[in-house]
Amino acid sequence: MTLVSCNENQMHQGIGYLDLRVSRNTEVDIVPVVKSGDDVAVISATLTPLSGGENIFIEDVNQISEPIQLPTGDYKIVATSGEDCGTAVFDSPFYYGESQFAVRNMQMTTADVVCTLASVMVTAEFSSAFSTSFDYKLTVSNGEAALEFSQTAGTVDKTAYFHVTDELSWTLDVTNAKGEKFTLTDSYTDIAARQCYDLYFDVAKESTDPMGAGGFVITVDNSVNVKEYDMPIFIYPDIPVILGNENVSFYSGDSIASALYDVVSTKGYKSVVISHSNAGLSAIGLPESTELVGASDETLQTLTSAGVQVNFTEDYIRVDALSMFSKLSAGNYSFTISAENDLDLVSTMNVNLQVKAPVEITSVVAWANFAVVKGKYYSQSLPDGFAIQHKSSGDWIDGYVLLQDVNTSDKTFKTMICKLSPKTNYSFRLFTIKDGGLNGSKSVMTETAPTVENLNFDLWTVSKNVVYPIRKDNGVWDTANEGTSTIGTNNITTQETSQVIKGSAAKMTSAVVMSKFAAGNIYTGDFDMVQVVGGAGAKLNWGIKFAGRPVAMKGYYKYSPVKINYADGSHGSMKGQMDKCQVQVALADNSTCSTNSSLYYFYVDTPGGKFVDFSSANKTIIAHNKIETNETVSSYRSFTLPFGYRKDKINTQPEFIIITCCSSYLGDYFTGGEGSTMWADEFELIYDPSDPAMSDQQRRDFFNLF
């Protein structure tokens, strides 16, 4: 014991006396634990002054025979017995108790502290019948640590102590006389200190079940929560017994849970026959009927070649079909095992096998020249030789796989198949090396691949000195020429015949006409009118009817920019900056915006400040992208401009297409450089992502939309 002597301050404060009475209560809830009365446990105690000061440690309160002299004040006492050895331990209980008391000047104070079990106690008992019937291991856990009761570990008769947690659980692993393994588990909640769980295991009375299934009884807490579980102990009757799973289901290429069939007969073996009438089993070499009793080496070798191993022992005839099962491709199979003993008693087992396809198609989305195939696989990994096959007619062929993503966490895949033909009905199926072509194909019709007339800018006409792409009444392409030529002839977009890729090209030159800046341009749509008074500008229809879904647009352009020297009020700060040309594409569904005709997407009114909103706020826009550059391009440069589909609109069919080119990107706002010139030639819509004009990143970005 460690005590503190009285100093001068303590004498002034006062002293009192403590009669310390600490005991250990060894009783637990539910089941009392009997302890030897002669065993006097060591109990330690710590006294802590609540107002501050040094702790007083007493090594064994049993050695205290006289009252303890203490300075007056309030105290806390913590008493323990045993050693806290961890979250789970055998044969080492730990007791704990605490209380508070006050020491008054020249008075005797009594402190009563009872130490109780601070853990949960678990014992296990196995009847002799149970121990002789099974090999077993009982594992008890509190979620933080586990202890094992087993014969091999020598812990069957021990007592386990666990820290108190939210749950206490046990797992019983049992192996019966036939070597078959079983596992049972249970758990308990509302766990508290001082509780004791006595787990008792016994074999139940013999069952009348023809399979000889017995059972065992688990008794918990000695009086309550009696739970019964069936456990096969195989008390074999006179009739032959065939053991094994009658219904087996697994994914092709995966591991198989059970493929053992034991024929057990206490009255001899007159006949044991494996038979079937299944073409799939015949295909792997399994005879339609095979007698196992007295079978020749040649017969047994035939079975072995088909994946069936037969073993003869004193206790049973074992048919191991594991290799046969693993050979089978996806499909349904069945075979029969029949056994007859010397008493002419017959048993029969019909085994049904379902070998499930290891992979399936969940969806197919087809555009004009490609399809995105999505699916799911159920085997451990994507099956060997996995491929997506398709056909429009004739034989199945492997698709041209441009991109494929496999998500191993949720076992899904996504594949882009390219080089398909437009407006063609295709069927898609999956193929693996083991299973060949799998059933469950999906059929889709690819879309059309329309183009825009005169997209190569080869066709031009002149009417009343105004230059038009194609012809005036065509309604596909138009320019600002009709507006800039209202007074005089001022065609700022013209046919180019010398500086071309081939045929003709469009030449666009920014100019000042009627004291107003105008950008050379060409666009899908129709020019409406020019407004001279009350805010000069033009009114026109943008976008034409179009029902295709191109992936990108490719073509060629040149550009000779000058610095911006004309700007409206809102763009005045742009003066002196280098001008930019622009190529722009967009797709839209049925417009909610104002149009002058159902043939066009949007009515642009530059004097009124009405322009097309290409932002995400415009829900009718399906796709939009553009190229803008102030770089001087003296020789034709090729470009590929993805349409920029919005992910939330990827499944929406377009109704309009907008294509625009201009020599000054702010021409709508009467801002640009006088003399900036752009040439455009041989534009073409791309429907196949495998087109060499598209970059790998452009393909990937597009693929990620699906």
Residue pairs with C-beta under 8 A, 6 or more apart in sequence:
1 57
1 58
1 59
1 60
1 63
1 64
2 56
2 57
2 58
2 59
3 56
3 68
3 69
4 54
4 56
4 71
6 15
6 69
6 71
10 71
13 71
13 72
13 73
14 71
14 72
14 104
14 105
14 106
15 69
15 70
15 71
15 72
15 103
15 105
15 106
16 69
16 70
16 71
16 72
16 103
16 104
16 105
16 106
16 107
16 108
16 109
17 67
17 68
17 69
17 70
17 103
17 107
17 108
17 109
18 67
18 68
18 69
18 70
18 101
18 103
18 108
18 109
18 110
18 111
19 67
19 108
19 109
19 110
19 111
20 45
20 58
20 61
20 64
20 67
20 68
20 77
20 111
21 110
21 111
21 112
21 113
22 43
22 45
22 61
22 77
22 79
22 97
22 111
22 112
22 113
22 114
22 115
23 43
23 113
23 114
23 115
24 41
24 43
24 81
24 95
24 114
24 115
24 116
25 95
25 114
25 115
25 116
26 33
26 35
26 95
26 117
27 33
27 194
28 117
28 121
28 194
28 195
28 196
29 192
29 194
29 195
29 196
30 195
30 196
30 197
30 198
30 221
30 222
30 223
31 196
31 198
31 221
31 222
33 121
33 196
40 62
41 81
41 82
41 95
42 60
42 62
42 81
43 60
43 61
43 62
43 79
43 80
43 81
43 95
43 115
44 57
44 58
44 59
44 60
44 61
44 79
44 80
44 81
45 57
45 58
45 61
45 77
45 78
45 79
45 80
45 113
46 55
46 56
46 57
46 58
46 77
46 78
46 79
47 55
47 56
47 57
47 58
47 70
47 75
47 76
47 77
48 55
48 56
48 75
48 76
48 77
48 78
49 55
49 71
49 73
49 74
49 75
50 73
50 74
50 75
50 76
50 100
51 73
51 74
53 71
56 68
56 70
58 64
61 79
67 108
70 103
71 103
72 103
72 104
72 105
73 102
73 103
74 100
74 101
74 102
74 103
75 100
75 101
75 102
75 103
75 111
76 98
76 99
76 100
77 98
77 99
77 100
77 101
77 111
77 113
78 96
78 97
78 98
79 96
79 97
79 98
79 113
79 115
80 94
80 95
80 96
80 97
80 115
81 94
81 95
81 115
82 92
82 93
82 94
82 95
83 92
83 94
84 94
84 118
85 92
85 94
86 145
86 163
87 142
87 144
87 145
87 162
87 163
88 141
88 142
88 144
88 145
88 146
88 147
88 160
88 161
88 162
88 163
89 147
89 160
89 161
90 147
90 155
90 158
90 159
90 160
90 161
91 158
91 159
92 161
93 117
93 119
93 121
93 159
93 161
94 117
94 118
94 119
94 161
95 115
95 116
95 117
95 118
96 115
96 116
96 118
97 113
97 114
97 115
97 116
98 113
99 111
99 112
99 113
101 109
101 110
101 111
102 109
103 109
116 193
116 194
117 193
117 194
118 164
118 193
119 161
119 162
119 163
119 164
119 193
120 142
120 161
120 162
120 163
120 164
120 168
120 191
120 192
120 193
120 195
120 196
120 197
121 159
121 160
121 161
121 195
121 196
121 197
122 140
122 147
122 159
122 160
122 161
122 162
122 168
122 196
122 197
122 198
122 199
123 159
123 160
123 196
123 197
123 198
123 199
124 138
124 140
124 149
124 156
124 198
124 199
124 200
124 201
125 198
125 199
125 200
125 201
126 136
126 156
126 200
126 201
126 202
127 200
127 201
127 202
127 203
129 202
129 203
130 136
130 201
130 202
130 203
130 216
131 151
133 176
133 177
133 203
133 214
133 233
134 174
134 175
134 176
134 231
135 151
135 174
135 175
136 150
136 151
136 172
136 173
136 174
136 175
136 201
137 148
137 149
137 150
137 152
137 172
137 173
138 148
138 149
138 150
138 170
138 171
138 172
138 173
138 199
138 201
139 146
139 147
139 148
139 149
139 170
139 171
139 172
139 173
140 146
140 147
140 148
140 149
140 160
140 162
140 168
140 169
140 170
140 199
141 147
141 168
141 169
141 170
141 171
142 162
142 163
142 164
142 165
142 167
142 168
142 191
143 165
143 166
143 167
143 169
144 163
144 165
145 162
145 163
147 155
147 160
147 162
148 155
149 155
149 156
149 158
149 160
150 156
162 168
164 191
164 192
164 193
165 191
166 189
166 191
167 187
167 188
167 189
167 191
168 187
168 188
168 191
168 197
169 185
169 186
169 187
169 188
170 185
170 186
170 187
170 199
171 183
171 184
171 185
172 183
172 184
172 185
172 201
173 181
173 182
173 183
174 181
174 182
174 183
174 184
174 231
175 181
175 182
176 182
176 231
176 232
176 233
176 234
177 233
177 234
178 234
178 243
178 262
180 232
182 231
182 232
184 229
184 231
186 218
186 227
188 197
188 220
196 221
197 220
197 221
198 219
198 220
198 221
198 222
199 218
199 219
199 220
200 217
200 218
200 219
200 220
200 222
201 216
201 217
201 218
202 216
202 217
202 219
203 214
203 215
203 216
203 231
203 233
204 214
204 215
204 216
204 217
204 228
205 214
206 214
206 235
207 213
207 214
207 215
207 235
210 237
210 239
210 241
211 232
211 234
211 241
211 243
212 232
212 233
212 234
212 235
212 236
212 237
212 241
213 230
213 231
213 232
213 233
213 234
214 231
214 232
214 233
214 234
214 235
215 228
215 229
215 230
215 231
215 233
216 229
216 231
217 226
217 227
217 228
218 226
218 227
218 228
218 229
219 226
220 226
220 227
234 264
236 264
236 266
237 266
238 266
238 267
238 341
238 343
238 345
239 341
239 345
239 347
240 263
240 264
240 265
240 267
240 269
240 339
240 340
240 341
240 345
240 346
240 347
241 263
241 264
241 265
241 347
242 261
242 262
242 263
242 264
242 337
242 339
242 347
242 348
242 349
243 260
243 261
243 262
243 263
243 264
243 316
244 258
244 260
244 261
244 262
244 319
244 337
244 349
244 351
245 257
245 258
245 351
246 349
246 350
246 351
246 352
247 351
247 352
247 354
248 256
248 257
248 258
248 259
248 325
248 351
248 352
248 353
248 354
249 353
249 354
249 356
250 256
250 257
250 325
250 354
250 355
250 356
251 355
251 356
251 357
251 358
251 378
251 379
252 328
252 329
252 330
252 355
252 356
252 357
252 358
252 379
252 383
252 432
252 434
252 435
253 358
253 379
253 380
253 383
253 384
253 432
253 434
253 435
254 358
254 378
254 379
254 380
255 380
256 322
256 325
256 326
259 320
259 321
259 322
259 324
259 325
260 318
260 319
260 320
260 321
260 322
261 318
261 319
261 320
261 321
261 337
261 349
261 351
262 316
262 317
262 318
262 319
263 269
263 272
263 316
263 317
263 318
263 319
263 337
263 339
264 315
264 316
265 339
265 341
266 341
267 341
267 342
267 343
267 345
268 341
268 342
269 293
269 317
269 339
269 341
269 342
270 293
270 340
270 341
270 342
270 344
271 291
271 293
271 338
271 339
271 340
272 291
272 292
272 293
272 317
272 337
272 338
272 339
272 340
273 289
273 290
273 291
273 292
273 336
273 337
273 338
274 286
274 289
274 290
274 292
274 303
274 308
274 319
274 335
274 336
274 337
275 288
275 289
275 290
275 335
275 336
275 338
276 282
276 286
276 288
276 333
276 334
276 335
276 336
277 288
278 333
278 334
278 335
280 328
280 329
280 331
280 333
281 306
281 324
281 328
281 333
281 335
282 288
284 306
284 307
284 324
284 327
284 328
285 302
285 305
285 306
286 303
286 306
286 307
286 308
286 324
286 335
287 302
287 303
287 306
290 299
290 302
290 303
291 299
292 310
292 317
292 319
295 310
300 310
303 309
303 310
306 324
306 327
307 321
307 322
307 323
307 324
307 325
307 326
307 327
308 319
308 320
308 321
308 323
308 324
309 319
309 320
309 322
309 323
310 317
310 318
310 319
310 320
311 317
311 318
311 320
312 318
319 337
325 353
325 355
328 353
328 355
329 355
329 434
329 435
329 436
330 355
330 356
330 357
330 358
330 435
330 438
330 439
331 355
332 352
332 353
332 354
332 355
333 352
333 353
333 355
334 350
334 351
334 352
334 353
335 350
335 351
335 353
336 348
336 349
336 350
336 351
337 348
337 349
337 351
338 346
338 347
338 348
338 349
339 346
339 347
339 348
340 346
356 378
357 378
357 430
357 435
357 438
357 439
357 440
358 377
358 378
358 379
358 383
358 432
358 435
359 375
359 376
359 377
359 378
359 379
359 382
359 383
359 386
359 413
359 430
359 432
359 438
360 375
360 376
360 377
360 378
360 430
360 438
360 440
361 373
361 374
361 375
361 388
361 428
361 429
361 430
361 440
361 441
361 442
362 374
362 375
362 376
362 412
363 373
363 374
363 442
364 371
364 372
364 373
364 374
364 428
364 442
364 444
365 371
365 372
365 374
365 444
365 651
365 706
366 372
366 420
366 426
366 444
366 445
366 446
366 447
367 446
367 447
367 549
367 551
367 687
368 420
368 422
368 423
368 446
368 447
368 448
368 449
368 548
368 549
368 550
368 687
368 688
369 418
369 419
369 420
369 421
369 422
369 446
369 449
369 687
369 688
369 689
370 402
370 416
370 417
370 418
370 419
370 420
370 687
370 688
370 689
370 690
371 390
371 399
371 416
371 417
371 420
371 426
371 428
371 444
371 446
372 414
372 415
372 416
372 417
372 703
372 706
373 388
373 399
373 414
373 415
373 416
373 417
373 428
374 412
374 413
374 414
374 415
374 706
375 412
375 413
375 415
375 430
376 410
376 411
376 412
376 413
377 383
377 386
377 411
377 412
377 413
378 411
381 408
382 406
382 413
383 432
383 433
383 434
383 435
384 432
384 433
384 434
385 431
385 432
385 433
385 434
386 430
386 431
386 432
387 398
387 399
387 430
387 431
387 432
388 398
388 399
388 401
388 415
388 417
388 428
388 429
388 430
388 431
389 396
389 397
389 398
389 399
389 428
389 429
389 430
389 431
389 437
390 396
390 397
390 399
390 417
390 420
390 426
390 427
390 428
390 429
391 397
391 426
391 427
392 421
392 424
392 425
392 426
392 427
396 429
396 431
396 437
398 431
399 415
399 417
399 428
400 417
400 418
400 419
400 690
401 415
401 416
401 417
401 418
402 416
402 417
402 418
402 689
402 690
402 699
402 703
403 415
403 416
403 689
403 699
403 700
403 703
404 413
404 414
404 415
404 416
405 413
405 414
405 415
405 703
406 412
406 413
407 413
414 703
414 706
416 689
416 703
416 706
417 428
418 688
418 689
418 690
419 688
419 690
420 426
420 446
420 688
421 446
422 446
422 447
422 448
422 449
422 687
423 445
423 446
423 447
423 448
423 449
424 445
424 446
425 443
425 444
425 445
425 446
426 443
426 444
426 445
426 446
427 441
427 442
427 443
428 441
428 442
428 443
428 444
429 437
429 438
429 439
429 440
429 441
429 442
430 437
430 438
430 440
431 437
431 438
432 438
447 548
447 549
448 547
448 548
449 548
449 550
449 685
449 687
450 546
450 547
450 548
451 548
451 684
451 685
452 476
452 524
452 544
452 546
452 657
452 659
452 685
453 459
453 470
453 474
453 476
453 477
454 469
454 470
454 474
454 476
454 477
455 659
455 683
455 684
455 685
456 502
456 503
456 681
456 682
456 683
456 684
457 469
457 495
457 503
457 504
457 505
457 506
457 522
457 680
457 681
457 682
457 683
458 503
458 504
459 469
459 470
459 471
459 504
460 467
460 468
460 469
460 470
460 495
460 504
461 467
461 468
461 470
461 471
461 472
462 468
463 471
463 472
465 485
465 489
465 491
466 472
466 481
466 482
466 485
466 489
466 491
467 479
467 481
467 491
467 493
467 494
467 495
468 474
468 477
468 478
468 479
468 481
469 476
469 477
469 478
469 479
469 506
469 522
470 476
470 477
475 526
475 544
475 599
476 524
476 544
477 522
477 523
477 524
477 525
478 522
478 523
478 525
478 526
478 527
478 540
479 492
479 493
479 508
479 520
479 521
479 522
479 523
479 527
480 492
480 493
480 518
480 519
480 520
480 521
480 527
480 538
481 490
481 491
481 492
481 493
481 527
482 527
482 530
483 518
483 527
483 529
483 530
483 538
484 490
484 491
484 492
484 511
484 513
484 514
484 518
484 530
485 491
486 514
486 530
486 532
487 514
490 511
490 513
492 508
492 509
492 510
492 511
492 513
492 518
492 519
492 520
492 521
493 506
493 507
493 508
493 509
493 520
493 521
493 522
494 506
494 507
494 509
495 504
495 505
495 506
495 507
496 504
496 505
496 506
496 507
496 679
496 681
497 504
497 505
499 505
499 507
499 558
499 636
499 679
500 681
501 556
501 636
501 681
501 682
502 681
502 682
503 681
503 682
504 681
505 679
505 680
505 681
505 682
506 522
506 661
506 679
506 680
506 681
507 520
507 677
507 678
507 679
508 519
508 520
508 521
508 522
508 661
508 662
508 663
508 677
508 678
508 679
508 680
509 520
509 663
509 675
509 676
509 677
510 517
510 518
510 519
510 520
510 579
510 663
510 664
510 667
510 672
510 673
510 674
510 675
510 676
510 677
511 517
511 518
511 520
511 674
511 675
512 518
512 566
512 674
514 532
514 536
515 536
516 536
516 537
516 670
517 566
517 664
517 667
517 670
517 671
517 672
517 674
518 667
518 670
519 662
519 663
519 664
519 665
519 666
519 667
519 668
519 672
519 676
520 662
520 663
520 664
520 667
520 676
520 677
520 678
521 660
521 661
521 662
521 663
521 667
522 660
522 661
522 662
522 680
523 540
523 542
523 658
523 659
523 660
523 661
524 542
524 543
524 544
524 657
524 658
524 659
524 660
525 540
525 541
525 542
525 543
525 544
525 600
525 601
525 658
526 540
526 541
526 597
526 599
526 600
527 538
527 540
527 541
528 538
528 539
528 540
528 541
528 596
528 603
529 538
529 539
530 536
530 537
530 538
530 539
531 537
531 538
531 539
531 607
534 607
535 607
535 608
536 607
537 605
537 606
537 607
537 670
538 604
538 606
538 607
539 603
539 604
539 605
539 606
539 607
540 603
540 604
541 595
541 596
541 597
541 599
541 600
541 601
541 602
541 603
541 604
542 600
542 601
542 602
542 603
542 604
542 612
542 658
542 660
543 586
543 588
543 600
543 601
543 602
543 656
543 657
543 658
544 599
544 600
544 601
544 656
544 657
545 599
545 655
545 656
546 587
546 654
546 655
546 656
546 657
547 653
547 654
547 655
548 654
548 657
548 685
548 687
549 587
549 653
549 654
549 687
550 643
550 685
550 686
550 687
551 642
551 643
551 686
551 687
551 688
551 689
551 691
551 694
551 702
552 640
552 641
552 642
552 643
552 685
552 686
552 691
552 693
552 694
552 698
553 585
553 640
553 641
553 643
553 659
553 683
553 684
553 685
553 686
554 638
554 639
554 640
554 641
554 683
554 684
554 686
554 691
554 693
555 583
555 638
555 639
555 680
555 681
555 682
555 683
555 684
556 636
556 637
556 638
556 639
556 680
556 681
556 682
557 581
557 583
557 633
557 636
557 637
557 639
557 661
557 678
557 679
557 680
557 681
558 633
558 634
558 635
558 636
558 637
558 678
558 679
559 581
559 629
559 631
559 632
559 633
559 663
559 676
559 677
559 678
559 679
560 632
560 634
560 676
560 677
560 678
561 578
561 579
561 580
561 581
561 630
561 631
561 632
561 673
561 676
562 578
562 579
562 673
562 674
562 675
562 676
563 575
563 576
563 577
563 578
563 579
563 673
564 574
564 575
564 576
564 577
564 578
564 579
564 664
564 666
564 671
564 672
564 673
565 575
565 673
565 674
566 670
566 671
566 672
566 673
566 674
567 573
567 574
567 575
567 666
567 669
567 670
567 671
568 669
568 670
568 671
570 669
571 666
571 669
571 671
574 666
574 671
577 630
578 630
578 673
579 630
579 663
579 664
579 665
579 672
579 673
579 676
580 628
580 629
580 630
580 664
580 665
580 666
581 628
581 629
581 661
581 662
581 663
581 664
581 665
581 676
581 678
582 626
582 627
582 628
582 660
582 661
582 662
582 665
583 626
583 627
583 639
583 641
583 660
583 661
583 680
584 624
584 625
584 626
584 627
584 658
584 659
584 660
584 661
585 623
585 624
585 625
585 626
585 641
585 643
585 644
585 657
585 658
585 659
586 612
586 614
586 621
586 623
586 624
586 625
586 643
586 657
586 658
587 621
587 622
587 623
587 624
587 643
587 645
587 654
587 656
587 657
587 658
588 601
588 602
588 620
588 621
588 622
588 654
588 655
588 656
588 658
589 620
589 622
589 649
589 652
589 653
589 654
589 655
589 656
590 620
590 655
591 601
591 602
591 620
591 655
591 656
592 619
592 620
593 601
593 602
593 603
593 612
593 613
593 618
593 620
594 602
594 603
594 610
595 601
595 602
595 603
596 603
600 656
601 612
601 655
601 656
601 658
602 612
602 658
603 610
604 610
604 611
604 612
604 668
606 668
606 670
611 668
612 618
612 658
613 621
614 621
614 624
615 621
616 646
621 646
621 649
622 645
622 646
622 649
622 652
622 654
623 643
623 644
623 645
623 646
623 649
623 654
624 643
624 644
624 646
625 641
625 642
625 643
625 644
626 641
627 639
627 641
628 665
636 679
636 681
638 693
640 686
640 693
640 694
640 695
640 698
642 694
642 698
642 701
642 702
645 702
645 705
647 705
650 705
650 706
659 683
661 678
661 680
662 678
663 672
663 676
663 677
663 678
664 671
664 672
664 673
664 676
665 672
666 672
686 693
686 694
689 699
689 702
689 703
690 699
